[in-house]
Amino acid sequence: MSESQWQVALCVYAFNKLNAATIAAQTPIPCKDVLLNNMVGYTLCSALDLVDAYYQLLMRACDVPLTAVSTPSGMLWEWLLMPQGLSNAPATFNPVVMELFRPHWVYAQTCF
């Protein structure tokens, strides 16, 4: 394909108005001292890169219309999976990860 045949469509979505109207979820951030103390005595440390992990969570049906984005062609596009940029996305995602690792709590104590 030649360069002239490529069409680039840039889709920018900002949830500023939605985030401004959202009541912030009151979820505590773990104390760093507790997180570090949980790692004392262990010789292995592992990390999971959860890039784009929000896309694994389904949006509630009642919230899908709130994420609507108008495209240049005039079509309306709604997120069915949780997009990045929502103010309460981290507060929704973190408990899911904590619950996922709960059976492995003995050796996976720090999930944040």
N, C-alpha and C positions, 0 to 999 in steps of 0.2 A: 504494500500500500504506500502510495506516495504521501508526503506530508500534507499536501493540499486536500487529500481525501479524508483526513482526520477531522472530526468535529469534537470540540471540547466543550463540555457543559459543566459549569461550576455551580454546584448547589451549596449555598451557605444557609444554614439554619441557626437561628439564635433564639433561645427560649427566654429572653430577658423579661418579657411581659408575663409569661407563665411563671417564671421563677419569682418575680416580684409579688405575684398573687398567691404563691405557695406558702403554706405554714411550714416552717422548718421542722423537720423531724428532730426530736430531742434524743439523740443517741450519744452516749458517752464515748469519748476516745480513751482507749486504754492508757494507763499511766506508763510512761517509758520505763520507770524503775521496775514495775511489775513485769513488763515484757522482758527486760534484761534478766531479772531474777529467775524467770521461768526457763531461761536458757543455761543457767549455771549447771555445770556437770556434764553437759552434752559435748560430744566431740565432733558431731556432724551438724552442719547448718545447710539448709536447702531453701531455695526460693522458687516460687512459681510466678512466671510472668503472665499475668492475666490481662494482657492487652485486648481491648475490645470485648472484655468478658460481660459487660452489661448486655450485649446482644444475645446472651444466653437466657435472659429473663423476659418472660412474656409480660406485656403491659396489661393492666386490668382493662377489661372491655370499656368500662365507663371513662377511662382516662385516654383512650386512643384518640378521640376527636380533639382533645386538647393539644395533641402533638402535630396537628395538621400543618402542612407546608404547601404553599402555592408554588407551582413550577412555572417557568417562563411560558410554557405552552398553554397555561391556564388550568391545568389539571391540579387536583388536590391530592396530596400524598400524605398518608398517616402512618406513623410508626406503630407496628404491631409488637416489636421488641423494644426493650428499653434503650433509648438513645443516650449517647454521652451529652452532657450539657444540662441535664435536669438537676436542679439543686438538691433534691432528696435521693438521687440515684445512689450515692455512696452509702447513705443510711439504709437503703433498701437492700443493696447488694451485700454489705458486710454480714448481716445476720444469716444470709443464705450460705455464705462461705463458712461461717462459724458452725452452722448446723451440719453442713456437709462433712466437716472435719471432726465433729463431735465423737464419732466412734473411734477416732484415732488420737484422742486427746492426750494419751500417755506420751506419745512421741511427737505430736504436732500441736503444741500448746499455744503457739503464738501465731495467730492468723489476723493480720490487719493490713 
